[in-house]
Amino acid sequence: MLELITKGNDLVNGIVWGWPALILLAFVGVLMTCLTKVFQLTHLGHWVKMTIGAIFSDRDVLSHTSDKSISQFQSLCTALAATVGTGNIVGVAGAIMVGGPGAVFWMWLIAFFGMMTNYSENVLGIYYRRKNHAGEWSGGAMYYLRDGLGAIQGCKGIGAVLAVLFSIFCFLASFGIGNMTQVNSISGNMDSVFGVPTWITGIVVMVIAGLVIVGGLKRIASVTEKIVPFMVVLYIVGSIVILITNLSHVGAVFGAIFRGAFALQAAGGAVVGYGIKLAIEQGMKRGVFSNEAGLGSSVMVHSNSNVSEPVRQGMWGIFEVFADTIIVCTLTAFSVLSSGLVDLETGETAAEYAGVALTKANIVATVFSMHFGQVGAAFVAIAIMLFAFSTTLGWSHYGTKACEFLFGEKYTIIYRVIFVAAIFGGAVMSDNLAWDLADTFNGMMMIPNLIGVLVLSPKVYAITVNYVDRILRGKDIRPMLSAFPDVQAEQETR
């Protein structure tokens, strides 16, 4: 059965992660960057001030005005909980081992443009969100596909179909990227570092996650706003210590990354082409796996924020990708590449460490143990456990919103129970199959979402111009807060 699943998944994966999909992903990011006049750079000071800076100066960022919504900071932490996961550790190491150091360059590039893809998703998410029967905000790609794309003349049917497809793919992806790969990484590390059998880890994680997930978004947000800042800061500090220790290798690491990005170390044309292909594929796939820009996933929790301005939440999307990939993934890459454990040309195990059995799951733990001893390996195991656990919590919400869109609110409790039960299967599943399935589910939900962002790009442009004119240029014009008159009126009175 597993062999049949693997073959079927390989076939679908080759389609959804083929070059047309990768080109679409890059094109949307480039387009939104151009339409917003490189907002991530030209308004760098503003979005930093309105995101991480506002945590220390704006009480509204940390507080929530209603028990039906969460704060902007909680929405960020829940979104980061779903993005800052094993992709930042296991995924980056895997990208280097398969695509070489050059994969890091393409990870950076897709993240730079992905900032504006994520920004656009959040802007559309807030603009097209509606309240459900419980008075809670519901938003995401399925809503701007149905109510945004579907509102264009002749596109009602297309918008509805794409909204359903996205929700189905998101529903499935929540069991892949948000469940199996995460728990699989936890169980693998607990087994290799502490000798804890995978089935025991599976049971423990299943019970703890169940206590949080069944409590809904408010409980998830309450847990993630405590876990995420702690785990990110702790991991960054450990990585910086390694970076400082190997400071003399930074130049060589940069050189290897840029040479590898274009396979300049290879000799023959065919080899160069294949090297570039691997670097691009691994960099883009692992980059998207890590920051999720283009998937339309994190917008589902950003849409629950108490914010009224779509652009305000869009800027949190920029910060989310920056923190996830430009900071955390880069530190992981530099820790691995500066350690001497891998060959800087190929990404494979260096000759002097040929006897060390390295996998993408334990390479970072090995690097940390080289610098901190057994404590380092234990630290990485705990970091992966926290990262993966928080990702599972975040993705349980995404799957819940997809279930709500497809079947209605009353069925969400059934989804949560099934999601929690599936955690055990992820703990004992084959490492490679878990990651391959996650790749496929990512690609399947990415395509309808990108179509929506692409078609609605003029709306993102208009909302952005409206915000810049009002907030930064002081023009007295009516804000663009919602596509729906009743919601627009409600938000304007806040």
Number of C-alpha atoms within 10 A of each C-alpha: 5 10 9 9 11 15 11 11 18 16 11 16 20 12 14 20 21 13 13 10 17 18 12 17 25 18 16 23 28 18 17 26 22 14 18 19 13 17 20 22 12 11 16 13 11 15 23 16 15 18 24 14 13 16 15 11 12 12 11 15 22 16 14 18 12 11 10 16 21 29 22 26 24 28 30 26 28 31 32 30 31 32 33 32 31 29 30 26 28 24 24 31 30 21 29 28 22 19 26 30 36 32 36 33 23 25 29 20 17 27 29 22 25 31 28 30 35 32 32 36 35 33 29 33 30 31 29 26 24 21 13 13 8 8 12 16 21 23 27 33 35 34 25 27 30 22 19 23 26 21 14 13 7 10 15 16 13 14 25 19 17 23 27 20 19 26 26 20 21 31 24 21 26 25 26 26 32 30 29 30 31 31 34 30 30 28 27 25 25 21 17 17 17 12 11 14 15 22 16 16 22 22 16 13 20 21 14 12 21 18 13 17 24 18 12 17 24 15 14 24 26 15 18 25 19 12 18 23 13 12 20 21 12 13 18 16 13 19 22 16 15 23 21 12 14 17 13 11 17 16 10 12 21 19 16 25 25 17 19 28 25 20 26 17 15 18 9 9 10 9 14 17 14 14 25 23 18 22 29 25 22 26 32 26 23 29 31 26 26 29 33 27 32 32 27 29 32 32 29 30 31 34 31 26 24 24 23 21 19 28 27 19 29 29 27 26 32 28 22 26 30 20 18 23 30 19 15 22 28 20 23 26 23 23 27 29 28 24 21 17 24 25 20 25 20 21 24 18 20 16 12 11 13 12 9 13 10 18 15 20 23 21 23 26 28 23 25 24 17 16 17 16 13 14 14 19 25 20 19 23 26 17 21 30 25 23 29 29 27 31 28 31 28 30 31 28 27 28 27 27 24 31 23 19 20 18 11 13 15 10 13 22 17 12 19 21 13 12 25 24 17 18 28 25 18 25 29 20 18 15 18 13 18 24 20 18 23 26 24 25 25 29 26 25 26 27 23 26 24 24 19 24 27 22 14 19 21 13 18 25 18 14 23 21 16 20 23 15 15 15 12 11 10 10 12 9 10 10 17 21 25 25 17 13 10 9 17 16 12 12 16 14 7 7
